[in-house]
């Protein structure tokens, strides 16, 4: 099922369009870094800027839209009932969609990372292997934690046809609010910014609570599984 889903998105405009959005986010971070007065320039500050835009502006709504669109195709193409008759359980179907979304998020992270390297080379920002490893780790963890944070929205707003669009709008607001929460004592408790705690986005910030961040992400996973379980029962009742 996962291979079939990958073949579907390979032929669809959704993946290149999403990658384009990620590239634009990286360009925005570059403009913000080079255009601001008295800003600290360099490879790691550039990567932090890309990461910040991903977490607060791009990834929450983009991941929600991508995952929601994959599931909504079962409604728009009227294949959901046929898949359940084959039989393919709703749980297997949704997990296949989530697996493809995880692949897409990894690809988005790779594009962000590649952009950071290309921009650094163009601007002649010095970096070493340790910086590159740290940058990729930060981008990857931030991407996966964003996925976990919006997963309840994805599975909830794909229970009905075209409802994922409302979920995408909600995810944008959800992520944007992270701007006001980040670097406060609530950073670890807000799902989309909890990843900043895990990667220690601000090394000297004293309000990071690792246990709180892990707990919040675990709650997001729990509610996602709960929604999937309830939805499956309703489909088979």
N, CA and C of each residue as an Amber inpcrd file, in Angstrom:
protein
   711
   0.8240000  -1.2150000   0.0000000   0.0000000   0.0000000   0.0000000
   0.8550000   1.2600000   0.0000000   1.9460000   1.2010000   0.7600000
   2.8250000   2.3690000   0.8290000   3.4640000   2.6300000  -0.5310000
   3.9090000   1.5700000  -1.1990000   4.5040000   1.7320000  -2.5310000
   3.4890000   2.2890000  -3.5220000   2.2400000   1.8310000  -3.3970000
   1.1820000   2.3280000  -4.2870000   0.9510000   3.8250000  -4.0580000
   0.9640000   4.2380000  -2.7910000   0.7720000   5.6570000  -2.4720000
   1.9390000   6.4860000  -2.9900000   3.1430000   5.9560000  -2.8770000
   4.3110000   6.6790000  -3.3760000   4.2470000   6.8600000  -4.8900000
   3.7600000   5.8410000  -5.5870000   3.6140000   5.9480000  -7.0390000
   2.5750000   6.9970000  -7.4080000   1.5250000   7.0960000  -6.5780000
   0.4790000   8.0870000  -6.8440000   1.0210000   9.5080000  -6.7420000
   1.7460000   9.7960000  -5.6530000   2.2320000  11.1750000  -5.4660000
   3.3690000  11.4930000  -6.4370000   4.0640000  10.4610000  -6.9190000
   5.1360000  10.6900000  -7.8830000   4.5740000  11.2930000  -9.1610000
   3.3420000  10.9230000  -9.4980000   2.7140000  11.4100000 -10.7280000
   1.8720000  12.6650000 -10.4940000   1.8460000  13.1640000  -9.2680000
   0.9590000  14.2810000  -8.9310000   1.7510000  15.5590000  -8.6990000
   1.0950000  16.6850000  -8.9310000   1.7510000  17.9870000  -8.7530000
   1.9960000  18.3410000  -7.2900000   1.3570000  17.6230000  -6.3660000
   1.4140000  17.9870000  -4.9550000   2.8360000  17.9970000  -4.4120000
   3.6260000  16.9890000  -4.7540000   4.9740000  16.8810000  -4.2060000
   5.8890000  18.0040000  -4.6980000   5.9960000  18.2630000  -6.0100000
   6.8540000  19.3760000  -6.4490000   6.3620000  20.7310000  -5.9490000
   5.0380000  20.8940000  -5.8330000   4.5000000  22.1470000  -5.3120000
   4.9110000  22.3370000  -3.8570000   4.8450000  21.2700000  -3.0830000
   5.2300000  21.3370000  -1.6740000   6.7160000  21.6430000  -1.5290000
   7.5270000  21.0240000  -2.3660000   8.9670000  21.2840000  -2.3320000
   9.2490000  22.7420000  -2.6770000   8.4860000  23.2860000  -3.6250000
   8.6290000  24.6970000  -3.9790000   8.3370000  25.6110000  -2.8030000
   7.3230000  25.2630000  -2.0250000   6.9800000  26.0520000  -0.8400000
   8.1240000  26.0130000   0.1760000   8.7340000  24.8500000   0.3470000
   9.8600000  24.7090000   1.2800000  11.0380000  25.5690000   0.8210000
  11.3250000  25.5710000  -0.4720000  12.4180000  26.3830000  -1.0100000
  12.1500000  27.8630000  -0.7730000  10.9070000  28.2890000  -0.9780000
  10.5490000  29.6880000  -0.7360000  10.7330000  30.0540000   0.7340000
  10.4140000  29.1100000   1.6210000  10.6170000  29.3410000   3.0480000
  12.0990000  29.5460000   3.3530000  12.9380000  28.7510000   2.7200000
  14.3860000  28.8950000   2.9190000  14.8920000  30.2250000   2.3690000
  14.3650000  30.6360000   1.2290000  14.7320000  31.9360000   0.6640000
  14.3130000  33.0710000   1.5880000  13.1400000  32.9430000   2.1850000
  12.6690000  33.9500000   3.1310000  13.6170000  34.0490000   4.3230000
  14.0680000  32.9030000   4.8210000  15.0120000  32.9050000   5.9450000
  16.3170000  33.5910000   5.5550000  16.7640000  33.3500000   4.3210000
  17.9840000  33.9910000   3.8280000  17.8170000  35.5050000   3.7690000
  16.6820000  35.9600000   3.2670000  16.4100000  37.4020000   3.1810000
  16.3320000  38.0160000   4.5720000  15.6810000  37.3070000   5.5050000
  15.5730000  37.8070000   6.8670000  16.9420000  37.9450000   7.5230000
  17.8120000  36.9750000   7.2620000  19.1350000  36.9940000   7.8850000
  20.0080000  38.0960000   7.3000000  20.0440000  38.1970000   5.9930000
  20.9430000  39.1610000   5.3400000  20.3770000  40.5810000   5.3630000
  19.0590000  40.6950000   5.5040000  18.4540000  42.0350000   5.4680000
  18.3440000  42.7130000   6.8140000  18.4050000  41.9460000   7.8920000
  18.2630000  42.5220000   9.2260000  19.5590000  43.2120000   9.6510000
  19.4150000  44.3170000  10.3540000  20.5760000  45.0450000  10.8440000
  21.1690000  44.3360000  12.0650000  22.5050000  44.3220000  12.1130000
  23.2430000  43.7610000  13.2520000  22.9330000  42.2790000  13.5070000
  22.4990000  41.5750000  12.4780000  22.2260000  40.1430000  12.6450000
  23.5240000  39.3490000  12.5600000  23.5710000  38.2570000  13.2990000
  24.7430000  37.3850000  13.2680000  24.6230000  36.4610000  12.0580000
  25.5480000  36.5890000  11.1280000  25.4850000  35.7850000   9.9120000
  26.4010000  34.5820000  10.0480000  26.1020000  33.5470000   9.2890000
  26.8800000  32.3210000   9.3310000  26.0070000  31.1470000   8.9640000
  26.6230000  29.9800000   8.8560000  25.8770000  28.7970000   8.4370000
  24.8420000  28.3770000   9.4680000  25.2400000  28.2730000  10.7150000
  24.2930000  27.8350000  11.7450000  23.1730000  28.8480000  11.9870000
  23.4640000  30.1750000  12.0210000  22.3550000  31.1340000  12.1100000
  21.3880000  31.0400000  10.9270000  21.9330000  30.7780000   9.7340000
  21.0770000  30.5930000   8.5580000  20.1910000  29.3660000   8.7360000
  20.7740000  28.2770000   9.2180000  20.0050000  27.0590000   9.4480000
  18.9320000  27.2780000  10.5020000  19.2680000  28.0130000  11.5600000
  18.2820000  28.3140000  12.6020000  17.1240000  29.1380000  12.0460000
  17.4310000  30.0400000  11.1180000  16.3750000  30.8370000  10.4890000
  15.4530000  29.9810000   9.6430000  16.0340000  29.0470000   8.8880000
  15.2310000  28.1100000   8.0880000  14.3700000  27.2530000   8.9990000
  14.9760000  26.7630000  10.0810000  14.2540000  25.9210000  11.0330000
  13.0890000  26.6850000  11.6580000  13.3250000  27.9320000  12.0240000
  12.2760000  28.7540000  12.6390000  11.0890000  28.9290000  11.6940000
  11.3720000  29.2470000  10.4370000  10.2940000  29.4090000   9.4620000
   9.5460000  28.0950000   9.2430000  10.2830000  26.9860000   9.2310000
   9.6420000  25.6850000   9.0660000   8.6570000  25.4070000  10.1920000
   9.1050000  25.6380000  11.4190000   8.3030000  25.2950000  12.5930000
   7.0970000  26.2040000  12.7570000   7.2620000  27.4830000  12.5010000
   6.1910000  28.4430000  12.8040000   5.3350000  28.8390000  11.5990000
   5.8560000  28.7150000  10.3960000   5.1200000  29.2120000   9.2330000
   4.7550000  28.1320000   8.2160000   5.6660000  27.2360000   7.9260000
   5.5000000  26.3570000   6.7680000   5.0480000  24.9470000   7.1160000
   5.7810000  24.2650000   7.9540000   5.5370000  22.8380000   8.1610000
   4.1550000  22.5020000   8.7300000   3.6480000  23.2180000   9.7510000
   2.3350000  22.8130000  10.2850000   1.2360000  22.7650000   9.2260000
   1.1240000  23.8170000   8.4180000   0.0450000  23.8120000   7.4230000
   0.4040000  22.9500000   6.2210000   1.6890000  22.9100000   5.8400000
   2.0790000  22.1320000   4.6610000   1.9290000  20.6360000   4.9220000
   2.3660000  20.1860000   6.0880000   2.2370000  18.7610000   6.4340000
   0.7690000  18.3750000   6.5460000  -0.0300000  19.2440000   7.1690000
  -1.4690000  18.9680000   7.3080000  -2.1420000  18.9000000   5.9410000
  -1.7980000  19.8370000   5.0740000  -2.3830000  19.8310000   3.7350000
  -1.9630000  18.5820000   2.9660000  -0.6810000  18.2270000   3.0600000
  -0.1790000  17.0690000   2.3200000  -0.8540000  15.7910000   2.7990000
  -0.8310000  15.5520000   4.1120000  -1.4520000  14.3450000   4.6520000
  -2.9500000  14.3170000   4.4370000  -3.5940000  15.4770000   4.6110000
  -5.0380000  15.5560000   4.4080000  -5.4230000  15.3280000   2.9570000
  -4.6220000  15.8610000   2.0390000  -4.9090000  15.6860000   0.6160000
  -4.8200000  14.2220000   0.2130000  -3.8220000  13.5120000   0.7490000
  -3.6710000  12.0900000   0.4280000  -4.9170000  11.3110000   0.8270000
  -5.4210000  11.5920000   2.0230000  -6.5970000  10.8700000   2.5010000
  -7.8580000  11.3210000   1.7660000  -7.9270000  12.6080000   1.4700000
  -9.1310000  13.1270000   0.8240000  -9.3030000  12.5610000  -0.5860000
  -8.2190000  12.1300000  -1.2100000  -8.3240000  11.5410000  -2.5520000
  -9.1810000  10.2810000  -2.5380000  -9.2060000   9.5900000  -1.3980000
 -10.0530000   8.3990000  -1.2910000 -11.5290000   8.7820000  -1.3790000
 -11.8500000  10.0060000  -0.9340000 -13.2290000  10.4950000  -1.0420000
 -13.4910000  11.0690000  -2.4330000 -12.5780000  11.9360000  -2.9000000
 -12.7950000  12.6080000  -4.1850000 -12.7940000  11.6260000  -5.3530000
 -12.0060000  10.5450000  -5.2480000 -11.9700000   9.5380000  -6.3090000
 -12.8930000   8.3610000  -6.0180000 -13.6290000   8.4670000  -4.8960000
 -14.6290000   7.4730000  -4.5070000 -14.0400000   6.0590000  -4.4250000
 -12.8730000   5.9600000  -3.7890000 -12.2010000   4.6620000  -3.6670000
 -12.1970000   4.1310000  -2.2400000 -12.6570000   4.9370000  -1.2830000
 -12.5930000   4.5070000   0.1140000 -13.4270000   3.2510000   0.3530000
 -14.6840000   3.2490000  -0.1070000 -15.5460000   2.0880000   0.1120000
 -15.0050000   0.8490000  -0.5860000 -14.4640000   1.0540000  -1.7850000
 -13.9100000  -0.0850000  -2.5230000 -12.7130000  -0.6770000  -1.7960000
 -11.8680000   0.1800000  -1.2410000 -10.6990000  -0.2950000  -0.5080000
 -11.0950000  -1.0680000   0.7400000 -12.1490000  -0.6230000   1.4030000
 -12.5870000  -1.2880000   2.6230000 -13.2700000  -2.6230000   2.3250000
 -13.7870000  -2.7860000   1.1040000 -14.4530000  -4.0370000   0.7270000
 -13.4280000  -5.1120000   0.3550000 -12.2320000  -4.7280000  -0.0910000
 -11.2660000  -5.6680000  -0.6930000 -10.9440000  -6.9260000   0.1110000
 -10.6280000  -6.9690000   1.4230000 -10.7710000  -5.8410000   2.3300000
  -9.4260000  -5.2310000   2.7160000  -9.4040000  -3.9260000   2.8620000
  -8.2770000  -3.1990000   3.4260000  -8.8170000  -2.4150000   4.6030000
  -8.2780000  -2.6640000   5.7810000  -8.8060000  -1.9970000   6.9680000
  -8.5050000  -0.5060000   6.9170000  -9.3680000   0.2460000   7.5630000
  -9.1730000   1.6960000   7.6270000  -7.8530000   2.0140000   8.3100000
  -7.5050000   1.2190000   9.3320000  -6.2540000   1.4670000  10.0530000
  -5.0600000   1.3160000   9.1180000  -5.0300000   0.2620000   8.3110000
  -3.9170000   0.0630000   7.3840000  -3.8730000   1.1790000   6.3460000
  -5.0430000   1.5960000   5.9090000  -5.1160000   2.6560000   4.9060000
  -4.5510000   3.9610000   5.4440000  -4.9810000   4.3560000   6.6420000
  -4.5340000   5.6250000   7.2110000  -3.0630000   5.5650000   7.5820000
  -2.5900000   4.3980000   8.0430000  -1.1710000   4.2670000   8.3770000
  -0.3000000   4.3460000   7.1300000  -0.8090000   3.8460000   6.0160000
  -0.0730000   3.9650000   4.7570000   0.0420000   5.4320000   4.3530000
  -1.0490000   6.1760000   4.5280000  -1.0250000   7.6060000   4.2200000
  -0.0440000   8.3370000   5.1260000  -0.0410000   7.9730000   6.4100000
   0.8670000   8.6110000   7.3580000   2.3150000   8.2800000   7.0250000
   2.5620000   7.0250000   6.6230000   3.9220000   6.6180000   6.2500000
   4.4260000   7.4420000   5.0670000   3.5640000   7.6800000   4.0930000
   3.9430000   8.4930000   2.9390000   4.1540000   9.9440000   3.3720000
   3.3560000  10.4080000   4.3160000   3.5420000  11.7660000   4.8330000
   4.8680000  11.8890000   5.5630000   5.2560000  10.8490000   6.2950000
   6.5700000  10.8390000   6.9550000   7.6790000  10.9200000   5.9040000
   7.5210000  10.1720000   4.8250000   8.4900000  10.2380000   3.7260000
   8.5600000  11.6540000   3.1610000   7.3990000  12.2870000   2.9840000
   7.3650000  13.6440000   2.4430000   8.0460000  14.6280000   3.3900000
   7.7910000  14.4850000   4.6920000   8.4190000  15.3730000   5.6760000
   9.9420000  15.2060000   5.6340000  10.4020000  13.9660000   5.5310000
  11.8400000  13.7190000   5.4170000  12.4070000  14.3880000   4.1720000
  11.6450000  14.3480000   3.0900000  12.0700000  15.0110000   1.8480000
  12.1000000  16.5320000   2.0420000  11.1020000  17.0760000   2.7300000
  11.0860000  18.5170000   3.0030000  12.3080000  18.9260000   3.8320000
  12.6420000  18.0980000   4.8040000  13.8200000  18.3580000   5.6460000
  15.0830000  18.3230000   4.7880000  15.1730000  17.3280000   3.8920000
  16.3450000  17.2060000   3.0270000  16.4840000  18.4310000   2.1180000
  15.3520000  18.9290000   1.6110000  15.3780000  20.1210000   0.7610000
  15.8330000  21.3350000   1.5710000  15.3160000  21.4680000   2.7910000
  15.7320000  22.5720000   3.6630000  17.2310000  22.5050000   3.9330000
  17.7050000  21.3010000   4.2210000  19.1270000  21.1040000   4.4990000
  19.9690000  21.4400000   3.2750000  19.5420000  20.9680000   2.1040000
  20.2720000  21.2450000   0.8680000  20.3210000  22.7460000   0.5850000
  19.1980000  23.4260000   0.8240000  19.1610000  24.8820000   0.6210000
  20.1440000  25.5780000   1.5490000  20.2400000  25.1130000   2.7890000
  21.1720000  25.7370000   3.7390000  22.6120000  25.5900000   3.2550000
  22.9420000  24.4290000   2.6930000  24.2930000  24.2000000   2.1680000
  24.5630000  25.0950000   0.9680000  23.6200000  25.1260000   0.0270000
  23.7850000  25.9140000  -1.2040000  23.9100000  27.3920000  -0.8760000
  23.0470000  27.8970000  -0.0050000  23.1000000  29.3180000   0.3600000
  24.4070000  29.6500000   1.0640000  24.8620000  28.7560000   1.9330000
  26.1100000  28.9940000   2.6590000  27.2980000  29.0410000   1.6960000
  27.2920000  28.1600000   0.6960000  28.3780000  28.1450000  -0.2880000
  28.3520000  29.4330000  -1.1170000  27.1550000  29.8380000  -1.5400000
  27.0270000  31.0590000  -2.3530000  27.4980000  32.2840000  -1.5760000
  27.1200000  32.3610000  -0.2990000  27.4800000  33.5150000   0.5260000
  28.8290000  33.3620000   1.2140000  29.4760000  32.2070000   0.9890000
  30.8050000  31.9390000   1.5290000  30.8060000  31.9380000   3.0610000
  29.7570000  31.3490000   3.6210000  29.7260000  31.1560000   5.0660000
  30.5490000  29.9120000   5.3960000  31.5200000  30.0070000   6.2720000
  32.3220000  28.8180000   6.6070000  31.5130000  27.8180000   7.4310000
  31.7250000  26.5520000   7.1960000  31.0920000  25.5060000   8.0040000
  31.9540000  24.2580000   7.9350000  31.7790000  23.3980000   8.9160000
  32.5350000  22.1530000   8.9610000  31.5760000  20.9730000   9.0830000
  32.1290000  19.7810000   9.1570000  31.3080000  18.5710000   9.1920000
  30.4230000  18.5290000  10.4430000  30.9400000  19.0190000  11.5550000
  30.1440000  19.0430000  12.7830000  28.9440000  19.9660000  12.6410000
  29.1600000  21.1330000  12.0230000  28.0530000  22.0670000  11.7880000
  26.9830000  21.4470000  10.8870000  27.4360000  20.7570000   9.8600000
  26.5030000  20.1270000   8.9190000  25.6800000  19.0550000   9.6270000
  26.3370000  18.2330000  10.4370000  25.6210000  17.1910000  11.1740000
  24.6200000  17.7720000  12.1550000  25.0330000  18.8220000  12.8640000
  24.1360000  19.4760000  13.8110000  22.9420000  20.0950000  13.1030000
  23.1790000  20.7290000  11.9620000  22.1030000  21.3680000  11.2080000
  21.0760000  20.3470000  10.7360000  21.5620000  19.2280000  10.1940000
  20.6230000  18.2140000   9.6990000  19.8140000  17.6200000  10.8510000
  20.4760000  17.3450000  11.9700000  19.7770000  16.7750000  13.1190000
  18.6850000  17.7140000  13.6130000  18.9810000  19.0010000  13.7060000
  17.9970000  19.9780000  14.1630000  16.8060000  20.0490000  13.2050000
  17.1080000  20.1370000  11.9130000  16.0390000  20.2330000  10.9170000
  15.1690000  18.9800000  10.9220000  15.8020000  17.8190000  11.0430000
  15.0530000  16.5620000  11.0000000  14.1530000  16.4230000  12.2280000
  14.6920000  16.6710000  13.4130000  13.8970000  16.5500000  14.6360000
  12.7480000  17.5490000  14.6270000  13.0240000  18.7770000  14.1930000
  11.9700000  19.7930000  14.1300000  10.8670000  19.3700000  13.1590000
  11.2460000  18.7750000  12.0350000  10.2500000  18.3200000  11.0640000
   9.3880000  17.1940000  11.5920000  10.0100000  16.2010000  12.2270000
   9.2510000  15.0670000  12.7580000   8.3400000  15.4930000  13.9060000
   8.8270000  16.3700000  14.7740000   7.9810000  16.8260000  15.8800000
   6.8080000  17.6670000  15.3820000   7.0170000  18.4090000  14.3080000
   5.8950000  19.1440000  13.7010000   4.8470000  18.1800000  13.1640000
   5.3150000  17.1030000  12.5320000   4.3990000  16.0850000  12.0290000
   3.5730000  15.4880000  13.1620000   4.2310000  15.1420000  14.2590000
   3.5190000  14.5680000  15.4070000   2.5230000  15.5750000  15.9720000
   2.9210000  16.8450000  16.0030000   2.0600000  17.8880000  16.5730000
   0.7770000  18.0840000  15.7780000   0.8520000  17.9460000  14.4490000
  -0.3360000  18.1750000  13.6210000  -1.0650000  16.8850000  13.2630000
  -0.5210000  15.7400000  13.6730000  -1.1490000  14.4760000  13.2990000
  -2.6010000  14.3530000  13.7750000  -2.9330000  14.8010000  15.0080000
  -4.3550000  14.7570000  15.3990000  -5.2530000  15.5570000  14.4670000
  -4.7480000  16.6840000  13.9680000  -5.5300000  17.4960000  13.0310000
  -5.7260000  16.7410000  11.7230000  -4.6720000  16.1020000  11.2470000
  -4.7530000  15.3640000   9.9830000  -5.8090000  14.2630000  10.0620000
  -5.7240000  13.4260000  11.0990000  -6.6370000  12.2810000  11.1760000
  -8.0640000  12.7190000  11.5130000  -8.2180000  13.8240000  12.2270000
  -9.5600000  14.2960000  12.5760000 -10.2480000  14.9620000  11.3940000
  -9.4990000  15.7750000  10.6590000 -10.1100000  16.5390000   9.5740000
 -10.0820000  15.8000000   8.2330000  -9.8070000  14.5140000   8.2680000
  -9.9340000  13.7030000   7.0490000 -11.0390000  12.6610000   7.1960000
 -11.8700000  12.8360000   8.2140000 -12.9750000  11.8980000   8.4170000
 -14.1190000  12.1460000   7.4380000 -14.1340000  13.3490000   6.8580000
 -15.1680000  13.6740000   5.8740000 -14.5400000  14.3330000   4.6600000
 -15.2250000  14.2750000   3.5690000 -14.7430000  14.7990000   2.2860000
 -14.4590000  16.2990000   2.3720000 -13.2630000  16.7110000   1.9140000
 -12.8230000  18.1080000   1.8050000 -12.7060000  18.8430000   3.1420000
 -12.8630000  18.1310000   4.2400000 -12.7380000  18.7770000   5.5400000
 -11.2740000  19.1170000   5.8420000 -10.3500000  18.4840000   5.1130000
  -8.9310000  18.7170000   5.3550000  -8.5230000  20.1660000   5.0820000
  -9.2860000  20.8640000   4.2380000  -8.9790000  22.2690000   3.9510000
  -9.1600000  23.1370000   5.1940000 -10.2090000  22.8450000   5.9640000
 -10.4150000  23.5550000   7.2290000  -9.3050000  23.2020000   8.2080000
  -8.8980000  21.9410000   8.1970000  -7.8030000  21.5180000   9.0530000
  -6.5010000  22.2130000   8.6920000  -6.2790000  22.4360000   7.3990000
  -5.0750000  23.1290000   6.9490000  -5.0490000  24.5690000   7.4520000
  -6.2020000  25.2420000   7.3700000  -6.2980000  26.6180000   7.8770000
  -6.0450000  26.6480000   9.3900000  -6.6410000  25.6850000  10.0880000
  -6.4390000  25.6090000  11.5300000  -4.9840000  25.3280000  11.8760000
  -4.3260000  24.4900000  11.0850000  -2.9220000  24.1600000  11.3290000
  -2.0220000  25.3690000  11.1070000  -2.3840000  26.2110000  10.1410000
  -1.5970000  27.4260000   9.9080000  -1.6470000  28.3330000  11.1310000
  -2.8450000  28.5500000  11.6580000  -2.9970000  29.3800000  12.8620000
  -2.2780000  28.7260000  14.0370000  -2.4290000  27.4260000  14.1450000
  -1.7930000  26.6080000  15.1860000  -0.2730000  26.8090000  15.1750000
   0.3250000  26.7380000  13.9840000   1.7630000  26.9300000  13.8710000
   2.1750000  28.3690000  14.0830000   1.3900000  29.3080000  13.5410000
   1.7130000  30.7320000  13.6510000   1.7200000  31.1880000  15.1040000
   0.8210000  30.6290000  15.9020000   0.7810000  30.9760000  17.3230000
   2.0610000  30.5550000  18.0390000   2.7720000  29.6170000  17.4430000
   4.0390000  29.1980000  18.0220000   5.0600000  30.3170000  18.0800000
   4.9110000  31.3210000  17.1970000   5.8150000  32.4700000  17.2190000
   5.7550000  33.1690000  18.5750000   4.5510000  33.2610000  19.1230000
   4.3610000  33.9820000  20.3830000   4.6590000  33.1010000  21.5980000
   4.6750000  31.7930000  21.3960000   4.9170000  30.8570000  22.4940000
   6.3970000  30.5200000  22.6230000   7.0860000  30.4310000  21.4770000
   8.4930000  30.0520000  21.4780000   9.3140000  31.0190000  22.3290000
  10.2820000  30.4550000  23.0050000  11.1700000  31.2100000  23.8860000
  10.4440000  31.8270000  25.0740000   9.3580000  31.1860000  25.4810000
   8.6930000  31.5190000  26.7330000   8.6860000  30.2480000  27.5830000
   8.1470000  30.3430000  28.7660000   8.1120000  29.1580000  29.6290000
   7.1280000  28.1000000  29.1290000   6.3220000  28.4530000  28.0920000
   5.3610000  27.4970000  27.5410000   5.8910000  26.7890000  26.2890000
   7.1370000  27.0670000  25.9260000   7.7030000  26.4730000  24.7090000
   7.5870000  24.9540000  24.6980000   7.9330000  24.3330000  25.8110000
   7.9340000  22.8770000  25.8830000   6.5340000  22.2890000  25.9140000
   5.5530000  23.1150000  26.2730000   4.1780000  22.6250000  26.4230000
   3.3190000  22.8460000  25.1810000   3.8270000  23.5980000  24.2300000
   3.0610000  23.8470000  23.0040000   3.5390000  22.8530000  21.9430000
   2.6400000  22.0650000  21.3680000   3.0590000  20.9570000  20.4930000
   4.0050000  21.3370000  19.3630000   3.7010000  22.4060000  18.6180000
   4.5340000  22.7150000  17.4580000   5.9060000  23.2650000  17.8390000
   6.0400000  23.7920000  19.0550000   7.3390000  24.3210000  19.4890000
   8.0720000  23.3780000  20.4360000   7.4460000  22.2680000  20.7830000
   8.0900000  21.3300000  21.7000000   9.3940000  20.7790000  21.1260000
   9.4650000  20.6980000  19.8010000  10.6890000  20.2350000  19.1700000
  11.8750000  21.1570000  19.4290000  11.5860000  22.4520000  19.6420000
  12.6610000  23.3940000  19.9450000  13.3430000  23.0330000  21.2540000
  12.5720000  22.4560000  22.1660000  13.1510000  21.9980000  23.4360000
  14.0870000  20.8240000  23.2080000  13.6450000  19.8770000  22.3830000
  14.4380000  18.6650000  22.1540000  15.7780000  18.9930000  21.4960000
  15.7780000  19.9400000  20.5660000  17.0270000  20.2980000  19.8800000
  17.7700000  21.4150000  20.5900000  17.1750000  21.9480000  21.6610000
  17.7770000  23.0830000  22.3970000  18.0890000  24.2260000  21.4320000
  17.0160000  24.7210000  20.8290000  17.1390000  25.7770000  19.8200000
  17.9350000  26.9650000  20.3520000  17.6330000  27.3770000  21.5720000
  18.4240000  28.4080000  22.2550000  19.2030000  27.7120000  23.3660000
  20.4840000  27.4430000  23.1630000  21.2530000  26.6450000  24.1300000
  21.2410000  27.1920000  25.5510000  21.1650000  28.5130000  25.7060000
  21.2280000  29.1220000  27.0400000  19.8510000  29.4040000  27.6320000
  18.7910000  28.9600000  26.9400000  17.4280000  29.2060000  27.4330000
  17.1270000  28.2360000  28.5620000  16.7260000  28.7700000  29.7090000
  16.5990000  27.9580000  30.9270000  15.2160000  27.3420000  31.1170000
  14.2390000  27.7350000  30.2950000  12.8640000  27.2640000  30.5050000
  12.5150000  25.9990000  29.7320000  13.4610000  25.4300000  29.0070000
  13.1930000  24.1910000  28.2970000  12.9820000  23.0480000  29.2960000
  11.9270000  22.2620000  29.0690000  11.6300000  21.1060000  29.9100000
  11.4870000  19.8800000  29.0030000  12.5210000  19.0840000  28.9450000
  12.5390000  17.9410000  28.0390000  11.3870000  16.9760000  28.3220000
  11.1410000  16.6980000  29.5980000  10.0730000  15.7560000  29.9580000
   8.7130000  16.2700000  29.5090000   8.4940000  17.5850000  29.6170000
   7.2210000  18.1740000  29.1890000   7.0560000  18.0590000  27.6810000
   8.1170000  18.3090000  26.9350000   8.0560000  18.2250000  25.4760000
   7.7270000  16.8030000  25.0230000   8.3800000  15.8160000  25.6200000
   8.1200000  14.4160000  25.2680000   6.7010000  14.0230000  25.6410000
   6.2280000  14.4980000  26.7880000   4.8610000  14.2020000  27.2270000
   3.8350000  14.7700000  26.2470000   4.0320000  16.0110000  25.8230000
   3.0970000  16.6530000  24.8940000   3.0440000  15.9040000  23.5710000
   4.1930000  15.5060000  23.0520000   4.2280000  14.7650000  21.7860000
   3.5880000  13.3890000  21.9350000   3.7830000  12.7630000  23.0970000
   3.1470000  11.4670000  23.3570000   1.6330000  11.6070000  23.3970000
   1.1390000  12.7010000  23.9680000  -0.3080000  12.9560000  24.0070000
  -0.8510000  13.1330000  22.5870000  -0.1210000  13.8350000  21.7450000
  -0.5380000  14.0120000  20.3480000  -0.6470000  12.6670000  19.6350000
   0.3230000  11.7980000  19.8540000   0.2780000  10.4670000  19.2520000
  -0.8920000   9.6550000  19.7890000  -1.1310000   9.7610000  21.0880000
  -2.2350000   9.0250000  21.7060000  -3.5760000   9.4440000  21.1110000
  -3.8130000  10.7550000  21.0060000  -5.0870000  11.2260000  20.4570000
  -5.2280000  10.8670000  18.9800000  -4.1150000  10.8450000  18.2640000
  -4.1710000  10.4310000  16.8580000  -4.6320000   8.9830000  16.7390000
  -4.0390000   8.1060000  17.5410000  -4.4290000   6.6970000  17.5340000
  -5.8650000   6.5140000  17.9920000  -6.2780000   7.3130000  18.9670000
  -7.6530000   7.2250000  19.4680000  -8.6530000   7.6060000  18.3820000
  -8.3660000   8.6720000  17.6580000  -9.2590000   9.1190000  16.5860000
  -9.3370000   8.0680000  15.4860000  -8.1870000   7.4880000  15.1340000
  -8.1700000   6.4470000  14.1050000  -8.9910000   5.2460000  14.5400000
  -8.8610000   4.8510000  15.7980000  -9.6030000   3.6970000  16.3190000
 -11.1030000   3.9450000  16.3040000 -11.5180000   5.1190000  16.7600000
 -12.9460000   5.4640000  16.7900000 -13.5000000   5.5430000  15.3730000
 -12.7370000   6.1420000  14.4660000 -13.1850000   6.2650000  13.0750000
 -13.3430000   4.9040000  12.4300000 -12.4210000   3.9910000  12.7140000
 -12.4970000   2.6410000  12.1500000 -13.7670000   1.9330000  12.6070000
 -14.0800000   2.0570000  13.8900000 -15.2920000   1.4110000  14.4150000
 -16.5390000   1.9740000  13.7550000 -16.5640000   3.2920000  13.5520000
 -17.7330000   3.9160000  12.9230000 -17.8990000   3.4670000  11.4870000
 -16.7670000   3.2660000  10.7840000 -16.8410000   2.8400000   9.3870000
 -17.3760000   1.4260000   9.2510000 -17.0840000   0.5760000  10.2480000
 -17.5010000  -0.8110000  10.1500000 -18.8150000  -1.0900000  10.8580000
 -19.3490000  -0.1060000  11.5890000 -20.6410000  -0.3000000  12.2500000
 -21.7900000  -0.2630000  11.2480000
